[in-house]
């Protein structure tokens, strides 16, 4: 019984933000082919390797196309009708969904779908660093900045739910820098915004 309680107390959510319309690319980046799969499904697969996590995928633009590609038995999908108002709306939407379904969640990791080099090890390193340091925020470090994927302890959930417009997780990281740890994410700076980005990525495989 004690083991069951502990497992629930330490529930961790991974919210994958996949609501953007890929305006600079001209097609949904979520569905770009990558590793015999797609960018989004690769991110989901890596998150799925982490033991005992709850995965939420936030969709927005092209949501019907994207949701057709996903397996709802492994993840929960949350449609964000306000995706055009900015990244914050997807963070709020995903966290609300997570807490409605899994109110015992102690920590939440936010990830994006266009970092092709994201891996289960990155997610696990964030969790381990949180347990090791006791810091309430653990972010990925690359290119002299801190960014996604990023873990937030539940003490920051209200701050996250109050984000507006174009504000993102970085606002909270900067505000509470003394309670932030980091883990190295090699190639974390590589994301797919344009056709050139994608062609360069594919040419390396």
C-alpha positions, -999 to 999 in steps of 0.1 A, spaced: 0 0 0 28 24 9 45 18 -25 12 26 -43 9 59 -23 45 68 -31 40 61 -68 10 84 -69 26 111 -48 55 114 -73 35 114 -105 53 133 -132 37 148 -163 53 156 -196 33 182 -216 44 183 -253 35 217 -269 25 210 -305 -1 237 -312 18 261 -335 10 266 -372 46 264 -385 42 297 -404 78 300 -414 78 264 -427 46 264 -447 35 229 -435 29 214 -401 63 208 -386 47 183 -362 42 159 -392 76 162 -408 92 128 -414 120 120 -390 136 86 -380 109 65 -398 83 85 -379 75 122 -374 90 150 -353 61 149 -329 59 112 -327 96 110 -320 92 134 -291 63 113 -278 82 81 -281 112 95 -262 89 107 -234 72 73 -233 105 56 -224 105 75 -191 90 53 -164 56 62 -149 50 95 -167 17 109 -178 19 125 -213 -3 153 -226 0 166 -262 -14 201 -267 -26 206 -303 -39 237 -320 -34 245 -356 -40 216 -379 -52 196 -349 -74 172 -369 -45 162 -392 -22 159 -362 -45 140 -339 -52 114 -367 -15 104 -365 -15 99 -327 -22 69 -306 -47 80 -278 -40 48 -258 -6 61 -249 -12 98 -245 -39 123 -237 -46 150 -263 -57 185 -253 -69 208 -280 -61 245 -274 -86 267 -293 -66 298 -283 -33 286 -298 -30 318 -319 -27 340 -288 8 326 -280 28 299 -263 14 307 -229 -21 295 -238 -7 261 -247 12 259 -214 -19 268 -195 -41 244 -215 -17 215 -211 -12 220 -173 -49 224 -167 -55 191 -186 -27 174 -167 -40 185 -133 -76 176 -141 -66 141 -151 -38 135 -126 -43 158 -96 -14 141 -77 12 154 -102 42 168 -82 62 179 -113 56 188 -149 81 188 -178 73 210 -207 87 200 -241 83 212 -277 79 190 -307 106 205 -329 138 196 -310 148 165 -330 176 156 -306 154 154 -275 157 120 -258 144 100 -228 178 106 -212 172 144 -212 139 139 -195 154 115 -169 183 138 -163 158 167 -155 140 145 -130 172 132 -114 187 167 -111 154 179 -94 157 150 -68 194 156 -63 194 193 -59 159 199 -45 156 228 -70 120 237 -80 130 243 -117 154 223 -138 160 235 -173 179 223 -203 211 242 -210 224 249 -246 238 278 -265 244 298 -233 207 298 -224 182 278 -205 151 263 -222 130 233 -230 126 207 -220 121 222 -185 108 207 -153 87 227 -128 77 216 -94 41 220 -84 50 251 -63 53 269 -97 21 256 -112 1 288 -103 28 310 -118 26 289 -150 -12 291 -151 -10 329 -149 12 333 -181 -3 355 -208 2 360 -245 38 354 -258 52 347 -224 67 313 -219 85 292 -194 116 314 -196 98 342 -178 95 320 -147 130 306 -151 144 341 -150 122 352 -122 132 323 -99 168 318 -111 180 311 -76 157 280 -75 168 268 -109 192 240 -118 202 229 -153 213 199 -173 233 199 -205 212 192 -236 237 187 -265 222 199 -297 192 214 -278 197 246 -298 187 228 -330 150 232 -338 130 232 -370 115 265 -380 123 266 -417 127 243 -447 164 250 -446 165 238 -409 147 206 -419 168 199 -450 200 203 -429 186 179 -403 177 153 -429 211 155 -446 228 145 -414 210 111 -413 
